[in-house]
């Protein structure tokens, strides 16, 4: 599976492409950072990001797209720029029919280093080791994008296959339903048990139970 991962940002946008499947060695395809001048108007900067992202999609033809989830921050302008870039990438992926998955920074850190609170240095070290790189990827935005791609291969890859299998079952069964038993709500009695209880429940007081036809007297 080829994953294009984006660590969104308006000034620096990390982009990484990784090939791999869960349980096997990963390989780096390309990594880089899209930069836009902070003095340019925001619309111009967004167009510049879109133009470069279009080249990444065209050059590598990914099978899935992973984006770091945006969180609120004290710097409103930074959050706005990050959200705007995220929207651009999501639109481009959707137009190409590619699945998009958002991963939180904690998920990425835990997947790559085993510690959801790992610092950037630890994450970069693990990315370098997992991809078999001679030197650590720089700047940090590039390393973050690669960590995001690794996380998606190991976590999102399995989820994508499960979703594809579910959709395939639905497509085959059509209006007949998926054939998968409906989940029983917590605390509810399964239908089979309710049926058994109804058939074995003793007759109420004042009523005589009718013997089943053909039953032998005791």
C-alpha positions as CSV (number, residue, x, y, z in Angstrom):
1,X,0.0,0.0,0.0
2,X,1.3,3.4,-0.9
3,X,0.4,6.2,1.6
4,X,0.8,9.9,1.1
5,X,0.9,11.6,4.5
6,X,0.6,15.3,5.2
7,X,1.6,17.2,8.3
8,X,-0.5,20.3,7.4
9,X,0.8,23.8,7.8
10,X,0.6,27.0,5.8
11,X,4.2,28.1,6.3
12,X,5.7,24.6,6.3
13,X,3.7,21.6,5.1
14,X,5.4,18.3,5.6
15,X,4.7,15.6,2.9
16,X,5.9,12.0,2.9
17,X,5.2,9.0,0.8
18,X,5.8,5.5,2.1
19,X,5.2,2.0,0.7
20,X,4.4,-0.9,3.0
21,X,2.0,-3.3,4.5
22,X,1.5,-4.3,8.2
23,X,4.1,-6.8,9.4
24,X,6.6,-6.1,6.6
25,X,9.5,-3.7,6.0
26,X,8.6,-0.2,5.1
27,X,10.3,1.8,2.3
28,X,10.6,5.5,1.8
29,X,9.4,6.8,-1.6
30,X,9.9,10.6,-1.1
31,X,9.7,13.2,1.6
32,X,9.7,17.0,1.5
33,X,8.3,20.2,2.8
34,X,6.1,22.7,1.0
35,X,6.9,26.2,2.0
36,X,5.0,29.5,1.4
37,X,6.2,33.0,2.3
38,X,4.4,34.3,5.4
39,X,4.2,37.8,3.8
40,X,2.0,36.7,0.9
41,X,-1.8,36.9,1.0
42,X,-3.4,33.8,2.3
43,X,-5.3,33.0,-0.9
44,X,-2.0,33.1,-2.8
45,X,-0.3,30.8,-0.3
46,X,-3.2,28.3,-0.5
47,X,-2.9,28.2,-4.2
48,X,0.8,27.5,-4.0
49,X,0.2,24.6,-1.6
50,X,-2.5,23.2,-3.9
51,X,-0.2,23.4,-6.9
52,X,2.6,21.5,-5.2
53,X,0.2,19.0,-3.6
54,X,-1.2,18.3,-7.1
55,X,2.3,17.4,-8.3
56,X,2.8,15.0,-5.3
57,X,-0.5,13.2,-6.1
58,X,0.4,13.0,-9.8
59,X,3.9,11.9,-9.3
60,X,3.3,9.1,-6.8
61,X,-0.4,8.0,-7.3
62,X,-1.0,7.0,-3.6
63,X,-3.6,4.5,-2.6
64,X,-4.5,6.3,0.6
65,X,-4.0,9.7,2.2
66,X,-3.3,10.3,5.9
67,X,-3.5,13.7,7.5
68,X,-2.6,14.8,11.0
69,X,-5.7,15.9,12.9
70,X,-6.0,19.6,13.7
71,X,-6.2,20.6,17.3
72,X,-7.1,24.0,18.8
73,X,-4.1,26.1,19.8
74,X,-3.4,29.4,21.5
75,X,-2.2,30.7,18.1
76,X,-5.4,31.1,16.2
77,X,-3.7,32.1,12.9
78,X,-1.6,28.9,12.9
79,X,-4.7,26.7,13.5
80,X,-6.6,28.5,10.7
81,X,-3.8,27.9,8.3
82,X,-3.4,24.3,9.3
83,X,-7.2,23.7,8.9
84,X,-7.2,25.4,5.5
85,X,-4.4,23.2,4.2
86,X,-6.1,20.2,5.6
87,X,-9.2,21.1,3.6
88,X,-7.3,21.5,0.4
89,X,-5.7,18.0,0.7
90,X,-9.0,16.4,1.6
91,X,-10.7,17.9,-1.4
92,X,-8.0,16.8,-3.7
93,X,-8.0,13.2,-2.3
94,X,-11.8,13.1,-2.6
95,X,-11.8,14.1,-6.2
96,X,-9.3,11.3,-6.9
97,X,-11.5,8.8,-5.0
98,X,-8.8,8.2,-2.4
99,X,-9.7,7.3,1.2
100,X,-8.6,9.9,3.8
101,X,-7.8,9.2,7.4
102,X,-7.0,11.6,10.2
103,X,-4.6,10.5,12.9
104,X,-4.0,12.4,16.2
105,X,-0.4,13.2,17.2
106,X,-0.8,10.8,20.1
107,X,-1.8,8.0,17.8
108,X,1.2,8.6,15.6
109,X,3.7,8.8,18.4
110,X,2.3,5.6,20.0
111,X,2.4,3.7,16.7
112,X,5.9,4.7,15.8
113,X,7.7,4.7,19.2
114,X,5.3,2.8,21.5
115,X,4.9,6.0,23.6
116,X,2.1,8.4,23.0
117,X,4.1,11.1,24.8
118,X,7.3,10.7,22.9
119,X,9.1,13.9,21.9
120,X,10.1,14.9,18.4
121,X,13.6,13.6,18.8
122,X,12.4,10.1,19.8
123,X,9.9,10.0,16.9
124,X,12.6,11.1,14.4
125,X,15.0,8.4,15.7
126,X,12.3,5.7,15.2
127,X,11.3,6.9,11.8
128,X,15.0,6.8,10.7
129,X,15.3,3.3,12.0
130,X,12.0,1.9,10.7
131,X,12.7,3.3,7.2
132,X,16.3,2.3,7.2
133,X,17.5,5.8,6.5
134,X,21.2,6.9,6.6
135,X,20.4,10.3,8.1
136,X,17.4,11.6,10.1
137,X,14.8,13.4,7.9
138,X,14.8,17.2,8.3
139,X,13.1,19.5,9.1
140,X,10.8,18.2,11.8
141,X,7.8,18.6,9.5
142,X,9.3,16.0,7.1
143,X,9.9,13.6,9.9
144,X,6.3,14.1,11.2
145,X,4.9,13.4,7.8
146,X,6.8,10.1,7.6
147,X,5.7,9.1,11.1
148,X,2.2,9.8,10.0
149,X,2.6,7.6,7.0
150,X,4.0,4.7,9.1
151,X,1.2,5.0,11.5
152,X,-1.4,4.7,8.7
153,X,0.3,1.7,7.2
154,X,0.2,-0.1,10.6
155,X,-3.1,1.1,11.9
156,X,-5.2,2.6,9.1
157,X,-4.2,-0.1,6.6
158,X,-6.1,-2.8,8.6
159,X,-9.1,-0.5,9.0
160,X,-9.2,0.2,5.3
161,X,-9.2,-3.5,4.4
162,X,-12.0,-4.1,6.9
163,X,-14.1,-1.3,5.4
164,X,-13.5,-2.5,1.9
165,X,-14.6,-6.0,2.9
166,X,-17.7,-4.6,4.5
167,X,-18.6,-2.6,1.4
168,X,-18.0,-5.7,-0.7
169,X,-20.4,-7.7,1.3
170,X,-23.0,-5.0,1.1
171,X,-22.6,-4.8,-2.7
172,X,-23.0,-8.5,-3.0
173,X,-26.1,-8.8,-0.8
174,X,-27.8,-5.6,-2.1
175,X,-31.2,-5.1,-0.5
176,X,-31.1,-8.5,1.2
177,X,-28.9,-7.0,3.9
178,X,-25.3,-7.9,4.9
179,X,-26.2,-11.2,6.5
180,X,-24.4,-10.1,9.7
181,X,-26.4,-10.6,12.8
182,X,-27.5,-7.3,14.4
183,X,-25.8,-6.4,17.6
184,X,-27.8,-6.9,20.8
185,X,-27.9,-3.7,22.9
186,X,-26.2,-4.0,26.3
187,X,-28.5,-5.6,28.9
188,X,-31.0,-6.8,26.3
189,X,-32.0,-10.5,26.0
190,X,-31.0,-12.1,22.7
191,X,-34.0,-13.1,20.5
192,X,-33.1,-16.8,20.7
193,X,-33.2,-16.7,24.5
194,X,-36.5,-14.8,24.5
195,X,-38.0,-17.5,22.2
196,X,-36.8,-20.3,24.5
197,X,-38.1,-18.5,27.6
198,X,-41.5,-18.1,26.0
199,X,-41.8,-21.7,25.0
200,X,-40.7,-23.1,28.4
201,X,-42.6,-20.6,30.6
202,X,-45.1,-22.4,32.9
203,X,-48.8,-21.7,32.6
204,X,-50.2,-18.9,34.6
205,X,-52.3,-19.5,37.8
206,X,-55.8,-20.5,37.0
207,X,-55.0,-21.7,33.5
208,X,-54.4,-25.3,32.4
209,X,-51.6,-25.9,30.0
210,X,-52.6,-27.8,26.9
211,X,-50.5,-30.8,26.2
212,X,-48.8,-30.9,22.8
213,X,-50.6,-33.2,20.3
214,X,-49.1,-36.6,20.5
215,X,-47.4,-36.1,23.8
216,X,-47.2,-39.1,26.1
217,X,-48.8,-38.8,29.5
218,X,-46.4,-38.9,32.4
